[in-house]
C-alpha cells in the first residue's frame, strides 16, 4: 500500500487551504436537502453551483467550468483554419520546384558561357524536358509528391529539401495514425517501420485474445514494445483508452475537413505510406478500438471558421487538445456525485482551465470522501444516503438556523444535567432518608463530615453526614407533529419552512429532552406516519387534498401508546378538503364540503376526550381556514397561530419550549 505524501512550508500568509469540514459541507446543502429530500441531487446541485469556504475562497461550480470549456473550444474554432494543413505542404513543394527551376536556368547559363555548342544543345534539351515535367505536375499534393519522387533533380539542394519534406510528412502521418506516441516515432526508417508493424500486430493480437476469452500477454508486450508508449500505461485497458482517444482525435480532424481536404490527405497517406501491410495493421487497430471504445468520439467533427492556417502537426496537436476538452466536458457533465470527479486528470484540467479551476475540481472531488469518512453519509445500492449521524447533523443545522435569530433570548438551553429514570434534578439537597434515590451530594456530605469532626484528614463519613439531591417527578411531553404535504405547500413557498421546523423539533427533543416522545405524520390526500430516519428525504405529494381528519386519527393512535402531557402540533396552509369514510374510501372536494368538515371535527373531539391538545400553525391563512381553525380551537381548547414561512420556526420552537417550561413549573408547584 502506497503511503500518501505531503509537503510542508512555512506559513507566509498567501497559502490557501480547503477550510471546510464535513459538517460545513452538509450545512451548505441543508436547505436543498430538506426542500427536495434527495441527498444525491443536493450534492449535484452543490457541484453545479459551487460555494465559498470559511476563508471566503470561491470553489468554482461545474456550470462555471463547463462555460469556460465551451469558450475555450469556440476560441480555437474562431481562430484557426483547418485548410492550412495543406498550405505549408503546398508552399514547401512550390519552393522545391522553384529551386529546381532556378537550378535549370543556372545550368543553361553555364552551358552557354562554356562556348561548347554540343554541351549547350544537350543541356537545353535536358532542361526543356525537365521544365515540361515540372509544368505538368498534377494539381493535387499527393500527385506532386508522387511525380517528384520519380523526378531526377538537377539541384542537389532541391532534392535534399524534397526528401526532408517527404520524410517529415511521413513521420507526421505515422505519428498521427499511431497516436502521436511522442519520441517513439522519432524516425521512420525501414527498420523502425518494420518494428512498428510488429508492435501493431502484437497489439491487435492482444485485442483478439481478449475478445476470444484468452488472457492477453500485456507484460510481455510492454517488455518488447514499451518504448513506443512513454505514458507507461499500467494495464491494457489504460493503453487502449489512451490510443482510442488520440486516434479518435485524428478521425475528428478528418471528419472536420471538406471532402477535397480529406481526399488530399488520403492521397498523401497512400503515397507516403506505401507499405500495405502497415496500413492494414493501422486500419485493423482503428477498427478494434472503435469496437472497444465506441464512446471515444469517433464521429466528432468541428466547424473551423478562423483565418489562421494550421500546419499538419499543429492541426493534429489541436485535435488532441479539442478531444481533451470534449472528454473533460463529458466527464463533468455526466458526474452524478462529487466522487465521479476523481477520474479527472487534474494536471490536464489545469492546462485547459487554469489553476483556480483545477483546485476547485480537486476540492469538489473530495466532498463525498469527506462526508463518508466523517460518518455522515454512506453508499447503499449505488446511491448516497444519510447515516443516523448525518440525519442528526441535518436536524442540528435546521435547529441552529432557527435559533440563530433567537440567540439573545437564550432559548433551547434546557439541558438535562443528569439523566435518571423518572426524575430531574432540582439543585436542592436534603439529609438522606431510607427510600430516597441515592443521588449523593458529595460537596454537602463532605462539608457535614468536616463540620461534625472538626477537620483533619482523613475525613471519616457516617450515615448522618449523607446529604442527597432533591428530585422532582419527571416532566414528560408526548408530541405528534403533523406536517401538510399537499401540493399547495411548495406552490406557496411554505414547504421548506415546515420541513426545517420538523427537523429542528426532532433535533431539539432528541438532544435536549430525550425522555420526550415525538411522532411525525405527513398528510395530503391521505396521511401517513413518518419514521425519524425518513424525515430528511420526505417531500411533498404531487396531489391536491388536505386530509386533516386522517392525520388526527394517526396522531391519536400514536399518542395512545404514550404517557405524559399529550399534544399535536399541526402546520398547514389549507383548510380540510379530504377525509376517509368508514369504508376506507378517500373523499376529496374543493371547496370543502360539510361532510369533510364534520368528519374532521369529529376526530378533533376524539382527541379532546383523550386529553390531546391541538396547536395549529397556519401559513397563508385564508378567511375560510381561519374560520375552521377557530371552530377547532373552541372544541379542543388548543391554540392557533397565524404565521409566515419566515417566522414559523420561531413560533413553533418558542411555543414548545415555553409550554414545556410551564408544565414543569406547574408540576414543581404541585409537588
MIKOLVO-239604 format. One line per 4 residues: their letters; for each residue x, y, z of C-alpha. Coordinates in pm, 1 decimal, always signed. Layout:
N
a> X/Y/Z | ...
END
This chain:
671
xxxx> +0.0/+0.0/+0.0 | +143.1/+336.9/-103.4 | +160.1/+590.8/+174.3 | +28.4/+938.5/+93.1
xxxx> +299.5/+1203.1/+55.7 | +268.8/+1553.3/+194.5 | +483.2/+1861.8/+165.1 | +502.5/+2140.5/+422.7
xxxx> +617.9/+2500.3/+407.1 | +634.1/+2794.6/+646.3 | +310.3/+2995.9/+658.8 | +361.7/+3324.3/+477.0
xxxx> +2.2/+3444.0/+464.4 | -51.1/+3355.3/+99.3 | -129.9/+2985.4/+124.6 | -495.6/+2896.2/+86.8
xxxx> -631.6/+2563.4/+206.9 | -966.3/+2388.6/+190.7 | -1108.8/+2542.2/+507.5 | -1427.7/+2340.2/+505.2
xxxx> -1505.6/+2027.2/+702.7 | -1775.5/+1765.6/+652.5 | -2027.2/+1943.6/+874.7 | -1976.1/+2263.9/+675.3
xxxx> -2042.3/+2075.6/+351.6 | -2362.8/+1928.3/+491.0 | -2467.0/+2274.1/+609.5 | -2415.0/+2405.5/+255.1
xxxx> -2673.7/+2161.8/+119.2 | -2903.0/+2155.9/+422.5 | -3189.5/+2363.3/+280.8 | -3164.4/+2197.3/-61.1
xxxx> -3174.0/+1854.1/+102.7 | -3472.1/+1946.2/+319.6 | -3665.0/+2100.4/+31.5 | -3615.3/+1824.6/-226.7
xxxx> -3545.8/+1531.1/+5.7 | -3268.6/+1397.9/-220.8 | -2910.4/+1387.8/-92.4 | -2764.5/+1291.0/-430.7
xxxx> -2945.8/+1573.0/-611.7 | -2839.2/+1822.7/-343.8 | -2472.8/+1725.1/-387.7 | -2508.0/+1751.2/-766.4
xxxx> -2651.4/+2100.0/-735.6 | -2368.6/+2196.9/-499.8 | -2121.6/+2073.2/-761.8 | -2300.9/+2268.2/-1032.0
xxxx> -2324.3/+2596.6/-840.5 | -2002.4/+2597.5/-636.4 | -1969.9/+2767.3/-298.1 | -1733.6/+2960.2/-72.3
xxxx> -1539.7/+2804.5/+211.1 | -1490.5/+2960.7/+554.5 | -1195.3/+3164.3/+424.8 | -1419.6/+3313.9/+158.2
xxxx> -1233.9/+3131.5/-118.6 | -1455.4/+3063.4/-415.9 | -1485.8/+2697.3/-514.7 | -1597.8/+2711.7/-876.3
xxxx> -1900.4/+2508.2/-975.1 | -1913.3/+2273.9/-1273.0 | -2153.8/+2502.8/-1456.9 | -1895.3/+2781.4/-1449.4
xxxx> -1618.0/+2547.4/-1563.6 | -1830.3/+2399.5/-1841.8 | -1897.3/+2750.1/-1972.9 | -1522.5/+2814.3/-1972.9
xxxx> -1454.5/+2490.7/-2163.3 | -1709.3/+2586.0/-2427.5 | -1545.2/+2926.8/-2455.8 | -1202.5/+2764.2/-2494.2
xxxx> -1331.5/+2541.3/-2771.4 | -1502.5/+2826.5/-2954.0 | -1194.0/+3049.4/-2928.1 | -992.8/+2789.0/-3115.8
xxxx> -1258.2/+2728.7/-3378.5 | -1289.5/+3104.8/-3435.6 | -913.0/+3145.5/-3468.6 | -791.6/+2864.0/-3692.8
xxxx> -847.0/+2740.7/-4046.5 | -807.1/+2367.0/-4096.6 | -733.5/+2417.8/-4466.0 | -391.6/+2538.3/-4360.3
xxxx> -293.9/+2174.3/-4304.9 | -203.6/+2169.4/-4675.2 | -87.0/+2526.0/-4720.4 | +254.0/+2458.9/-4567.1
xxxx> +299.4/+2143.1/-4773.9 | +195.3/+2318.7/-5094.0 | +421.6/+2614.9/-5017.0 | +722.0/+2392.5/-4949.9
xxxx> +658.8/+2193.5/-5267.0 | +639.8/+2519.0/-5465.2 | +969.0/+2626.1/-5310.5 | +1125.8/+2291.1/-5407.9
xxxx> +1001.0/+2330.6/-5767.0 | +1117.4/+2692.0/-5783.0 | +1458.8/+2589.4/-5650.6 | +1479.4/+2324.4/-5924.0
xxxx> +1374.0/+2573.4/-6194.8 | +1645.3/+2813.5/-6079.0 | +1897.5/+2530.9/-6097.9 | +1786.8/+2454.4/-6456.6
xxxx> +1826.3/+2822.1/-6551.2 | +2170.8/+2824.4/-6391.6 | +2258.5/+2509.3/-6586.7 | +2159.8/+2678.1/-6915.2
xxxx> +2366.3/+2985.4/-6835.8 | +2671.6/+2775.0/-6752.0 | +2637.9/+2579.8/-7079.1 | +2600.8/+2899.7/-7282.5
xxxx> +2900.5/+3055.6/-7113.9 | +3115.5/+2750.0/-7187.0 | +3117.0/+2815.4/-7565.3 | +3065.1/+2441.8/-7623.4
xxxx> +2785.1/+2416.5/-7880.5 | +2724.5/+2045.7/-7823.2 | +2706.8/+2090.6/-7445.9 | +2470.8/+2378.8/-7492.9
xxxx> +2234.9/+2172.5/-7714.3 | +2232.1/+1873.6/-7480.5 | +2179.4/+2094.4/-7178.0 | +1896.5/+2285.8/-7345.5
xxxx> +1723.2/+1962.1/-7443.6 | +1753.1/+1811.2/-7093.9 | +1648.0/+2133.2/-6925.3 | +1344.5/+2168.6/-7153.3
xxxx> +1233.6/+1811.8/-7077.0 | +1259.5/+1871.1/-6702.3 | +1082.0/+2204.0/-6729.5 | +797.4/+2023.9/-6906.0
xxxx> +788.9/+1766.6/-6624.1 | +765.6/+2045.5/-6370.8 | +499.6/+2225.3/-6574.5 | +291.3/+1906.8/-6591.2
xxxx> +296.4/+1834.3/-6218.6 | -55.1/+1734.4/-6102.4 | -251.4/+1995.8/-5907.6 | -307.0/+1769.7/-5605.3
xxxx> -39.5/+1736.7/-5340.3 | -29.7/+1357.3/-5348.4 | +26.3/+1366.8/-5725.9 | +302.3/+1623.2/-5689.6
xxxx> +475.7/+1411.9/-5424.7 | +442.6/+1102.4/-5646.0 | +583.0/+1275.5/-5958.0 | +864.9/+1450.0/-5771.1
xxxx> +958.7/+1119.1/-5606.3 | +1032.1/+985.7/-5959.4 | +1182.3/+1311.0/-6086.3 | +1560.2/+1332.8/-6142.3
xxxx> +1659.2/+1655.7/-5970.6 | +1924.4/+1880.4/-6116.4 | +1965.8/+2070.3/-5792.5 | +2112.1/+1869.4/-5500.2
xxxx> +1965.6/+2129.0/-5263.1 | +1615.7/+2087.8/-5411.7 | +1644.5/+1708.5/-5388.0 | +1754.1/+1725.1/-5025.9
xxxx> +1477.2/+1971.6/-4946.3 | +1215.7/+1743.4/-5106.6 | +1347.0/+1433.7/-4931.9 | +1343.9/+1614.8/-4598.0
xxxx> +986.6/+1730.5/-4663.6 | +860.6/+1381.8/-4752.7 | +1043.6/+1234.2/-4456.0 | +879.3/+1487.6/-4223.4
xxxx> +535.4/+1432.8/-4375.3 | +575.3/+1058.1/-4346.9 | +671.8/+1095.4/-3981.4 | +376.4/+1327.4/-3911.0
xxxx> +134.1/+1089.5/-4079.4 | +271.3/+790.0/-3897.6 | +268.4/+973.0/-3565.7 | -91.8/+1081.7/-3621.1
xxxx> -209.8/+736.0/-3713.2 | -2.4/+578.9/-3437.0 | -147.4/+801.5/-3171.4 | +136.9/+1055.8/-3176.7
xxxx> +346.5/+840.9/-2947.8 | +597.5/+1113.0/-2857.5 | +956.0/+1019.2/-2926.3 | +868.0/+660.3/-3007.0
xxxx> +845.6/+753.4/-3375.2 | +1149.0/+979.3/-3389.7 | +1245.2/+823.9/-3723.1 | +1058.6/+631.1/-3989.8
xxxx> +1339.2/+423.6/-4123.5 | +1251.3/+88.0/-4281.9 | +1373.9/-87.3/-3967.5 | +1158.6/+129.8/-3741.0
xxxx> +851.9/+87.4/-3964.1 | +902.7/-289.3/-3963.1 | +919.1/-289.2/-3585.3 | +609.9/-69.6/-3575.6
xxxx> +423.4/-326.5/-3786.1 | +525.2/-595.8/-3540.0 | +402.9/-382.4/-3248.6 | +68.1/-322.2/-3416.4
xxxx> +29.8/-689.8/-3497.7 | +101.3/-781.5/-3132.9 | -144.1/-518.1/-3010.5 | -418.0/-641.5/-3244.0
xxxx> -344.3/-995.4/-3127.1 | -399.5/-892.8/-2765.0 | -736.7/-744.3/-2861.0 | -833.7/-1062.6/-3044.8
xxxx> -721.2/-1274.4/-2747.2 | -935.9/-1071.1/-2511.7 | -1237.4/-1095.7/-2742.2 | -1191.0/-1473.7/-2758.3
xxxx> -1164.1/-1505.3/-2380.2 | -789.2/-1571.8/-2380.9 | -566.7/-1376.2/-2137.4 | -363.3/-1113.3/-2331.3
xxxx> +10.5/-1103.3/-2259.2 | +30.1/-735.8/-2166.1 | +352.4/-765.4/-1963.7 | +529.9/-941.5/-2249.7
xxxx> +403.3/-679.0/-2493.1 | +534.4/-392.9/-2278.5 | +867.5/-565.9/-2235.2 | +913.4/-574.3/-2614.7
xxxx> +743.6/-250.3/-2718.3 | +722.7/-35.4/-2405.0 | +944.6/+230.9/-2566.3 | +654.7/+312.9/-2800.1
xxxx> +446.1/+426.8/-2502.4 | +613.9/+695.7/-2290.7 | +288.8/+730.3/-2091.1 | +382.1/+397.2/-1929.3
xxxx> +27.6/+255.7/-1909.8 | -39.0/+25.7/-1615.4 | -257.1/-222.4/-1799.5 | -406.7/-299.3/-2137.7
xxxx> -722.5/-100.3/-2069.9 | -526.8/+215.3/-1994.0 | -311.4/+169.8/-2304.2 | -609.8/+116.2/-2529.1
xxxx> -800.5/+407.5/-2380.3 | -509.5/+645.0/-2449.9 | -476.2/+520.5/-2807.3 | -850.2/+523.8/-2871.4
xxxx> -883.7/+881.5/-2751.4 | -598.9/+1006.2/-2970.0 | -693.4/+805.4/-3276.9 | -1046.3/+940.4/-3234.2
xxxx> -894.7/+1289.8/-3233.2 | -723.4/+1211.6/-3565.9 | -1056.2/+1086.7/-3700.5 | -1220.4/+1407.9/-3579.9
xxxx> -971.2/+1603.6/-3790.2 | -1068.8/+1400.8/-4095.1 | -1437.3/+1447.6/-4015.0 | -1383.9/+1823.6/-3987.6
xxxx> -1222.7/+1852.4/-4332.5 | -1401.3/+1917.7/-4657.3 | -1428.3/+1619.9/-4895.6 | -1149.4/+1772.8/-5106.4
xxxx> -924.6/+1810.4/-4799.3 | -989.8/+1451.3/-4693.3 | -905.5/+1330.0/-5043.3 | -579.9/+1525.6/-5031.7
xxxx> -482.4/+1365.5/-4700.3 | -583.9/+1019.2/-4816.7 | -373.8/+1060.2/-5128.0 | -73.6/+1179.0/-4928.7
xxxx> -114.2/+889.2/-4690.0 | -129.7/+637.7/-4974.5 | +172.5/+793.9/-5140.1 | +392.4/+827.8/-4833.2
xxxx> +292.1/+506.9/-4654.3 | +333.5/+260.8/-4935.7 | +362.7/-43.2/-4707.9 | +19.4/-204.0/-4745.5
xxxx> +72.1/-436.0/-4450.3 | +143.2/-135.7/-4230.2 | -175.4/+36.5/-4346.8 | -375.4/-281.1/-4290.9
xxxx> -245.8/-313.1/-3934.1 | -335.3/+51.1/-3862.4 | -683.2/+13.5/-4009.0 | -730.6/-307.4/-3811.7
xxxx> -625.8/-132.5/-3490.4 | -865.2/+155.6/-3553.7 | -1147.3/-92.3/-3614.8 | -1067.9/-283.2/-3295.3
xxxx> -1050.6/+35.7/-3091.7 | -1381.5/+157.1/-3232.2 | -1540.2/-162.7/-3111.6 | -1375.6/-148.2/-2769.2
xxxx> -1436.9/+225.0/-2711.3 | -1748.6/+327.0/-2904.5 | -1792.1/+640.1/-2688.9 | -1446.4/+781.9/-2764.1
xxxx> -1586.6/+1035.2/-3012.1 | -1514.3/+873.6/-3347.1 | -1789.3/+1073.7/-3520.0 | -1694.5/+1405.3/-3367.0
xxxx> -1630.8/+1699.6/-3600.4 | -1554.4/+2069.1/-3559.5 | -1652.2/+2372.7/-3766.6 | -1341.9/+2587.1/-3800.8
xxxx> -1420.2/+2944.0/-3900.1 | -1093.0/+3128.4/-3832.9 | -824.1/+3274.4/-4054.7 | -500.8/+3140.8/-3901.8
xxxx> -382.0/+2843.6/-4110.3 | -276.2/+2530.5/-3925.2 | +12.3/+2316.0/-4028.6 | -31.5/+1940.4/-4025.6
xxxx> +145.4/+1888.4/-3693.0 | -31.3/+2187.3/-3535.0 | -369.2/+2057.7/-3654.9 | -305.2/+1714.5/-3505.1
xxxx> -199.8/+1870.1/-3172.0 | -506.8/+2097.1/-3171.3 | -734.0/+1798.9/-3234.8 | -585.5/+1625.9/-2932.6
xxxx> -649.2/+1938.8/-2726.3 | -1007.9/+1967.7/-2850.0 | -1054.7/+1598.5/-2773.4 | -930.0/+1656.9/-2418.1
xxxx> -1172.0/+1949.2/-2382.3 | -1458.5/+1727.6/-2500.5 | -1357.1/+1445.6/-2267.7 | -1333.3/+1676.5/-1965.9
xxxx> -1666.5/+1836.4/-2056.1 | -1838.9/+1498.1/-2088.9 | -1692.4/+1374.7/-1761.0 | -1803.4/+1684.5/-1570.1
xxxx> -2147.2/+1688.7/-1731.6 | -2201.0/+1320.1/-1652.2 | -2073.0/+1336.4/-1291.2 | -2360.4/+1214.0/-1074.4
xxxx> -2173.2/+1272.8/-747.9 | -1854.9/+1450.3/-637.3 | -1673.9/+1115.9/-620.8 | -1702.5/+1079.3/-1000.0
xxxx> -1472.2/+1380.9/-1039.3 | -1184.7/+1171.4/-903.7 | -1144.3/+1047.6/-1264.2 | -1045.3/+1396.7/-1382.9
xxxx> -682.3/+1445.8/-1486.0 | -613.3/+1746.3/-1262.7 | -288.4/+1833.6/-1442.2 | -465.8/+1842.6/-1778.6
xxxx> -755.1/+2039.8/-1628.0 | -501.5/+2292.3/-1501.3 | -362.0/+2331.7/-1854.1 | -707.4/+2376.4/-2006.2
xxxx> -884.7/+2581.8/-1738.6 | -616.8/+2731.0/-1517.7 | -505.5/+2671.3/-1157.7 | -820.4/+2805.2/-986.2
xxxx> -1049.7/+2566.3/-1171.1 | -811.1/+2274.9/-1110.9 | -811.7/+2345.8/-736.5 | -1190.8/+2368.5/-741.0
xxxx> -1220.1/+2033.6/-920.5 | -987.4/+1875.9/-667.5 | -1195.4/+2012.2/-379.9 | -1526.2/+1906.8/-533.8
xxxx> -1390.3/+1554.7/-581.1 | -1313.0/+1542.8/-206.8 | -1667.4/+1616.2/-88.4 | -1802.5/+1260.4/-95.3
xxxx> -1491.7/+1117.4/+69.4 | -1501.2/+1387.8/+336.2 | -1867.1/+1323.4/+422.2 | -1816.2/+945.6/+416.8
xxxx> -1510.0/+949.7/+643.0 | -1696.5/+1175.6/+886.7 | -1969.1/+910.6/+907.7 | -2240.3/+1144.5/+774.5
xxxx> -2320.0/+958.3/+450.5 | -2277.8/+606.6/+316.5 | -2312.6/+424.1/-13.9 | -2613.9/+195.2/-47.8
xxxx> -2707.0/+19.6/-369.7 | -2529.0/+274.5/-583.7 | -2674.4/+578.3/-405.4 | -2552.4/+802.5/-128.5
xxxx> -2767.6/+809.4/+183.3 | -2750.7/+989.2/+516.6 | -2633.1/+784.7/+812.8 | -2802.8/+826.4/+1152.8
xxxx> -2524.1/+1071.0/+1240.5 | -2594.3/+1259.4/+917.4 | -2965.3/+1280.4/+998.2 | -2881.8/+1419.0/+1342.1
xxxx> -2649.7/+1674.4/+1184.3 | -2918.9/+1788.5/+939.7 | -3157.8/+1837.8/+1230.6 | -2888.4/+2018.9/+1426.7
xxxx> -2828.7/+2251.3/+1130.8 | -3200.2/+2323.0/+1099.3 | -3225.4/+2388.2/+1472.8 | -2921.8/+2615.3/+1460.1
xxxx> -3066.9/+2815.8/+1172.5 | -3391.5/+2874.3/+1359.8 | -3233.2/+2951.9/+1695.7 | -2976.2/+3184.3/+1543.9
xxxx> -3240.1/+3458.7/+1530.1 | -3341.6/+3388.4/+1888.9 | -2995.3/+3365.4/+2044.6 | -3047.2/+3675.6/+2252.6
xxxx> -3335.0/+3500.4/+2434.5 | -3112.3/+3201.7/+2514.5 | -3389.5/+2964.9/+2415.4 | -3315.0/+2599.7/+2366.1
xxxx> -3070.4/+2580.1/+2654.4 | -3288.0/+2340.2/+2857.2 | -3010.7/+2089.2/+2914.6 | -3059.8/+1776.7/+3126.2
xxxx> -2757.2/+1769.7/+3352.9 | -2834.4/+1423.3/+3480.5 | -3032.4/+1152.7/+3311.9 | -3204.9/+917.9/+3554.5
xxxx> -3519.5/+717.2/+3519.2 | -3820.5/+912.8/+3633.2 | -3652.6/+1216.7/+3790.2 | -3498.4/+1554.4/+3712.4
xxxx> -3262.7/+1749.7/+3937.9 | -3397.7/+2043.6/+4134.5 | -3048.5/+2150.6/+4260.6 | -3167.4/+2146.8/+4630.5
xxxx> -3036.2/+1895.8/+4887.5 | -3173.5/+1720.6/+5197.9 | -3048.2/+1474.0/+5461.5 | -3069.5/+1119.5/+5331.8
xxxx> -3370.5/+913.0/+5444.9 | -3431.1/+547.3/+5380.7 | -3600.7/+506.3/+5039.4 | -3457.1/+823.5/+4883.4
xxxx> -3277.7/+782.4/+4546.8 | -2910.4/+773.1/+4641.4 | -2816.2/+1086.9/+4440.3 | -2539.0/+1177.6/+4683.1
xxxx> -2424.6/+1540.7/+4701.3 | -2051.4/+1490.5/+4756.2 | -1983.8/+1855.1/+4841.5 | -2254.1/+1879.8/+5113.0
xxxx> -2173.1/+1533.9/+5250.4 | -1801.6/+1614.2/+5296.5 | -1889.8/+1951.5/+5447.1 | -2118.8/+1781.8/+5701.3
xxxx> -1843.6/+1536.1/+5798.1 | -1585.6/+1812.7/+5843.9 | -1828.6/+2021.2/+6049.4 | -1900.1/+1721.3/+6274.2
xxxx> -1538.1/+1608.4/+6322.0 | -1373.5/+1949.6/+6329.2 | -1143.9/+1899.7/+6031.9 | -831.7/+1699.8/+5968.9
xxxx> -756.3/+1405.3/+5745.5 | -863.5/+1150.1/+5666.4 | -1230.8/+1255.0/+5668.6 | -1449.8/+983.4/+5819.3
xxxx> -1809.8/+960.5/+5697.1 | -2110.4/+835.1/+5887.9 | -2465.9/+782.0/+5755.7 | -2573.9/+1100.0/+5933.6
xxxx> -2339.9/+1300.3/+5707.1 | -2510.1/+1184.7/+5386.7 | -2698.2/+1452.9/+5202.0 | -2874.7/+1382.6/+4873.2
xxxx> -3008.6/+1600.0/+4594.5 | -3379.9/+1664.1/+4594.9 | -3558.7/+1539.3/+4282.8 | -3894.6/+1611.1/+4130.8
xxxx> -4120.2/+1392.7/+3924.6 | -4026.5/+1373.2/+3557.4 | -4198.8/+1619.4/+3328.3 | -4269.4/+1428.1/+3006.9
xxxx> -4431.8/+1562.8/+2691.6 | -4556.9/+1345.8/+2407.0 | -4589.3/+1534.4/+2080.3 | -4701.1/+1443.3/+1729.1
xxxx> -4601.0/+1689.8/+1460.6 | -4846.3/+1694.1/+1170.3 | -4698.3/+1849.8/+853.2 | -4906.6/+1941.5/+548.6
xxxx> -4750.1/+1772.5/+241.8 | -5011.9/+1879.7/-10.1 | -4906.3/+2043.4/-337.3 | -5006.6/+2389.2/-217.0
xxxx> -4715.8/+2391.9/+31.7 | -4434.1/+2416.7/-227.9 | -4653.0/+2622.4/-462.0 | -4682.9/+2888.9/-191.1
xxxx> -4316.7/+2853.3/-79.3 | -4419.6/+2711.9/+258.3 | -4270.9/+2362.6/+235.7 | -3907.2/+2436.0/+325.9
xxxx> -4005.8/+2627.1/+640.3 | -4231.6/+2341.2/+754.7 | -3968.8/+2076.0/+680.4 | -3700.0/+2272.2/+861.9
xxxx> -3925.7/+2304.9/+1167.6 | -3985.5/+1928.1/+1162.7 | -3612.2/+1854.5/+1154.8 | -3537.9/+2118.4/+1417.4
xxxx> -3808.6/+1996.8/+1655.4 | -3687.2/+1637.9/+1615.1 | -3331.3/+1750.4/+1690.4 | -3441.3/+1960.8/+1987.6
xxxx> -3640.2/+1682.6/+2151.5 | -3387.8/+1403.3/+2090.6 | -3092.2/+1608.2/+2216.5 | -3239.6/+1837.4/+2484.4
xxxx> -3542.7/+1638.9/+2604.8 | -3454.3/+1275.3/+2537.2 | -3734.6/+1143.3/+2763.3 | -3997.0/+1315.0/+2549.7
xxxx> -4172.4/+1146.8/+2260.0 | -4204.0/+1289.8/+1908.5 | -4414.2/+1128.2/+1640.2 | -4434.3/+1252.1/+1281.6
xxxx> -4735.0/+1244.5/+1049.6 | -4749.1/+1383.1/+697.0 | -5085.1/+1449.6/+537.9 | -5214.9/+1543.3/+193.6
xxxx> -5494.2/+1348.0/+22.9 | -5429.0/+1083.2/+286.4 | -5199.7/+1081.6/+589.1 | -4903.9/+858.7/+673.8
xxxx> -4672.0/+802.9/+966.7 | -4313.1/+916.5/+901.3 | -4024.8/+745.6/+1077.3 | -3747.9/+976.9/+1200.4
xxxx> -3487.9/+827.8/+963.6 | -3718.9/+902.2/+670.2 | -3762.7/+1268.7/+757.6 | -3469.6/+1419.8/+560.3
xxxx> -3598.7/+1264.3/+236.6 | -3965.4/+1347.9/+288.5 | -4101.9/+1562.0/+7.0 | -4440.6/+1697.4/-85.6
xxxx> -4702.3/+1480.7/-254.2 | -4799.1/+1563.9/-611.4 | -5166.9/+1555.0/-524.2 | -5430.6/+1800.3/-410.7
xxxx> -5617.0/+1746.8/-88.1 | -5566.0/+1831.7/+280.0 | -5680.5/+1536.4/+489.6 | -5657.7/+1662.7/+848.6
xxxx> -5907.8/+1401.4/+965.7 | -5679.6/+1111.4/+870.3 | -5380.8/+1297.1/+1016.9 | -5556.4/+1345.8/+1352.7
xxxx> -5656.9/+978.3/+1350.6 | -5296.9/+857.4/+1305.2 | -5164.7/+1110.3/+1556.5 | -5421.8/+998.4/+1815.5
xxxx> -5322.0/+634.3/+1763.0 | -4954.0/+720.6/+1814.5 | -5023.5/+917.0/+2132.8 | -5248.1/+642.4/+2276.4
xxxx> -4932.5/+439.1/+2343.1 | -4752.9/+729.0/+2519.1 | -4773.2/+891.8/+2860.9 | -4726.1/+1242.2/+2993.0
xxxx> -4876.4/+1560.0/+2852.6 | -5001.3/+1495.4/+2500.7 | -5021.2/+1742.8/+2217.7 | -5048.3/+1766.5/+1839.1
xxxx> -4865.2/+2044.0/+1655.6 | -5016.7/+2092.1/+1311.5 | -4855.4/+2302.0/+1034.6 | -5080.2/+2371.2/+736.8
xxxx> -5164.8/+2628.5/+472.3 | -5507.7/+2499.4/+369.7 | -5848.9/+2409.4/+500.5 | -5960.5/+2042.8/+517.5
xxxx> -6060.0/+1927.1/+168.5 | -6038.5/+1548.4/+208.0 | -6140.5/+1276.7/+453.2 | -6165.2/+898.4/+472.1
xxxx> -6503.8/+728.6/+500.7 | -6582.6/+437.2/+731.3 | -6538.4/+210.7/+427.7 | -6185.1/+341.6/+376.0
xxxx> -6260.5/+548.4/+65.1 | -6097.8/+888.9/+15.2 | -6335.8/+1178.0/-48.8 | -6183.9/+1497.3/-196.1
xxxx> -6372.0/+1813.2/-274.2 | -6276.8/+2176.6/-317.9 | -6411.1/+2396.2/-180.0 | -6462.1/+2188.4/+134.4
xxxx> -6796.5/+2020.1/+184.8 | -6983.0/+1979.7/+512.9 | -6916.3/+1604.9/+519.0 | -6537.1/+1663.0/+527.1
xxxx> -6563.4/+1936.3/+790.8 | -6783.9/+1721.8/+1013.9 | -6556.0/+1416.7/+982.4 | -6252.3/+1628.8/+1071.4
xxxx> -6415.0/+1792.0/+1373.8 | -6538.7/+1451.3/+1493.3 | -6176.4/+1336.2/+1505.2 | -6085.9/+1658.2/+1688.9
xxxx> -6346.8/+1569.2/+1955.5 | -6193.8/+1223.0/+1996.1 | -5852.7/+1383.8/+2051.9 | -6005.9/+1621.6/+2306.6
xxxx> -6170.9/+1337.5/+2501.2 | -5830.4/+1161.3/+2518.6 | -5664.4/+1471.9/+2663.8 | -5473.7/+1568.2/+2348.8
xxxx> -5428.7/+1938.7/+2283.2 | -5403.8/+2056.6/+1922.3 | -5192.7/+2364.1/+1849.2 | -5221.5/+2485.9/+1490.7
xxxx> -4971.8/+2698.3/+1298.6 | -5131.9/+2847.8/+987.9 | -4935.2/+2967.9/+685.1 | -5103.1/+3197.3/+428.4
xxxx> -5428.4/+3156.9/+618.4 | -5740.9/+3231.5/+416.0 | -6059.0/+3356.7/+577.6 | -6213.2/+3009.8/+544.6
xxxx> -5911.3/+2842.0/+707.5 | -5918.1/+3090.8/+996.2 | -6287.4/+3026.2/+1048.6 | -6233.0/+2648.9/+1055.4
xxxx> -5937.0/+2671.1/+1295.0 | -6140.8/+2889.3/+1529.7 | -6404.6/+2613.0/+1545.0 | -6130.5/+2353.7/+1604.6
xxxx> -5980.9/+2563.5/+1884.7 | -6313.3/+2612.7/+2059.9 | -6374.9/+2236.1/+2059.0 | -6025.0/+2137.3/+2167.2
xxxx> -5917.7/+2440.2/+2371.9 | -5581.2/+2435.4/+2199.8 | -5419.4/+2741.9/+2047.0 | -5385.5/+2881.7/+1695.5
xxxx> -5103.2/+3088.5/+1544.8 | -5112.9/+3287.6/+1222.7 | -4758.1/+3295.5/+1091.4 | -4536.9/+3316.2/+781.8
xxxx> -4259.2/+3091.8/+648.3 | -4005.2/+3336.6/+791.4 | -4144.0/+3324.9/+1146.1 | -4284.8/+2971.1/+1159.1
xxxx> -3978.0/+2823.8/+1326.9 | -3974.0/+3095.6/+1591.1 | -4339.2/+3036.2/+1677.7 | -4323.9/+2655.8/+1693.5
xxxx> -3999.9/+2616.4/+1887.4 | -4061.3/+2905.1/+2126.0 | -4411.1/+2779.3/+2198.0 | -4290.3/+2422.8/+2251.1
xxxx> -4020.6/+2527.7/+2496.8 | -4238.5/+2776.0/+2683.0 | -4522.0/+2526.0/+2719.2 | -4282.5/+2261.7/+2841.0
xxxx> -4140.2/+2501.0/+3097.6 | -4491.2/+2594.3/+3209.5 | -4577.6/+2227.8/+3257.4 | -4255.6/+2172.3/+3450.3
xxxx> -4324.4/+2474.5/+3676.7 | -4680.6/+2354.5/+3734.8 | -4558.4/+2010.3/+3838.7 | -4299.2/+2164.5/+4067.8
xxx> -4556.4/+2385.4/+4243.1 | -4794.4/+2091.2/+4273.0 | -4514.8/+1887.3/+4431.8
END
